[in-house]
Amino acid sequence: MDNMLTASQTRIYVPVWEKSNLTVKEAAAYSGIGEHSIRELLESSDNNFSFRVGNKWLINRKLFDKYITDTCLHNQ
């Protein structure tokens, strides 16, 4: 019985750059953009890269990358 694992002990670590969806904290670390600024982006009308699960925001990493790239190119 001692070597049986519970569900909380079997967490699998997935690097942020391999995740399909990121939390606000992960998106901030991934992009270098502050959490406050990420939350402001989530509230903007042109946000097509996120969705909510209950009270939690999740950010689609690939769409977020595209949004950042397109925004940077558009503002040059």
C-alpha positions in Angstrom: 0.0 0.0 0.0 2.9 2.4 0.7 3.9 2.6 -3.0 0.5 3.4 -4.3 0.1 6.9 -5.8 -2.9 9.2 -5.3 -4.2 11.4 -8.1 -2.5 14.5 -6.6 0.9 12.7 -6.6 0.8 11.7 -10.3 0.9 15.2 -11.7 2.7 15.4 -15.0 4.9 18.4 -15.7 4.3 19.9 -19.2 6.6 22.8 -20.2 4.7 26.1 -21.0 5.9 26.1 -24.6 4.3 22.7 -25.1 0.9 23.5 -23.5 -2.1 24.3 -25.8 -3.7 26.5 -23.2 -2.1 28.8 -20.6 -3.3 30.4 -17.4 -2.9 34.1 -17.0 0.3 33.5 -14.9 1.7 31.1 -17.4 0.9 33.5 -20.3 2.7 36.3 -18.4 5.8 34.2 -17.9 5.7 32.9 -21.4 5.4 36.2 -23.1 7.1 38.6 -20.7 3.9 40.7 -20.5 2.7 41.5 -17.0 -0.3 39.7 -15.5 -2.3 43.0 -15.3 -1.7 43.7 -19.0 -2.7 40.2 -19.9 -5.9 40.6 -18.0 -6.6 43.9 -19.8 -6.0 42.1 -23.1 -8.5 39.4 -22.1 -11.2 42.1 -21.5 -10.6 43.8 -24.9 -13.1 43.4 -27.7 -10.5 42.0 -30.3 -9.6 39.1 -28.0 -10.0 35.9 -30.0 -7.4 33.8 -28.1 -9.0 33.1 -24.8 -12.0 31.5 -23.1 -13.3 31.1 -19.6 -13.7 27.9 -17.6 -15.8 29.0 -14.6 -13.9 32.0 -13.2 -10.6 30.9 -14.7 -9.3 32.5 -18.0 -7.4 30.1 -20.3 -5.4 31.4 -23.2 -4.8 29.4 -26.4 -1.0 29.6 -26.8 -0.9 29.5 -30.6 -3.7 32.1 -31.1 -2.0 34.3 -28.4 1.3 34.0 -30.3 -0.4 35.0 -33.5 -2.2 37.9 -31.8 1.1 39.2 -30.4 2.9 38.9 -33.7 0.1 40.5 -35.7 -0.2 43.3 -33.2 3.5 44.0 -33.2 3.7 43.9 -37.0 0.6 46.2 -37.3 2.1 48.8 -34.9 5.4 49.1 -36.8 
